[in-house]
């Protein structure tokens, strides 16, 4: 028998004994801070790399997995110091770490806030938040590689690969659970800067349109706006405020009240104003003109203009309200500087009177 401490390296086994995958034998796994509060099934799936999930659930149901010598269900929450009995399983060589695929390169990202519970980074556009779906690695894998001493690093939420801005990462499982609950309950404030094509009407402040997620023929995630009565649609709400009007564009502050996939991109498109540089839902001719410098003389812009600039939440330990800001990336600021503002007289606004 071997004793393995799990959670010390983001759920990777840390022990002098050989990996579980090398020799199928019963192991006793001690839960540390990194896995405190995690479900048993997720704990085992992360531990037993290469073992099919169906097999993981089978051994749990059979009673071969024990927590503190007693049977446990898949949704059992583990606690610090628990002992988990893991039955003999054999993983693939690929999953045991003997594949030729290189590890994620170590990389730090601009830190906006950090303490012992969490960190907030300013993610660049073009970088995925995690590996998968044809992407070998993302922010979280690179951070773990750059910080091998970190006991726990997990994404609190997601940003599209093409979107830049504030991204929260938990450094303790207790912080992860508390922050994710805030996101689920919509108790956080998230504001994005978006530059769209055309003149956005200042009176259009709320978009309440259901969205339906589907796979394209190429197997890519796509989203479309649907009627509220559509059985596949999910209600989605976006708040919009005009920040600056230009002759052919409008800079918006966008706040989402629901967190659907591609919500901002599809909602703004539904209103007839695609986000500049959006390669999935945008105006492809306009995007190409900007990328090659034909739209704005002397300036090339080859990314999507969507930036998570503000994030507000309650600190998971102190309860203090934290409000973070990330300035526009230089390329976005340069594009705005090159655009011509629309004369104030041509911007229609409605001013409420007492």
GIHUSUL-V405094 format. One line per field, one symbol per residue. burial: I if it has 9 or more other ideal C-beta (glycine too) atoms within 8 Angstrom, else O. Layout:
burial: ???
//
This chain:
burial: OIIIIIIIIIIOIOOOOOOIIOOOOOIIIIIIIIIIIIIIIOIIIOIIIIIOOOIIIOIIOOOOIIIOOOOIOIOIOIOOOIIIIIOOIOIOOOIIOOOOOOOIOOOOIOIIIOOOIIIIIIIOIOIIIIIOOOIOIIIIIIIIIIOOOIIIIIIIIOIOIIIIIIIIIIIIIIIIIIIIOIIOOOOIIIIIIIIIIIOIOIOIOOIOIIIIOOOOOOOOOIIOIIOOOIOOIOOIIIIIIIOOIIOOIIIIIIIIOIOIOIIIIIIIIIIOIIIIIIOOIIOOOIIOIIIOIOOIOOIOIOIIIIIIIIIIIIIIOOOOOIOIOIOIIOOIIIIIOOIOOIOOOOIOOOOOOO
//
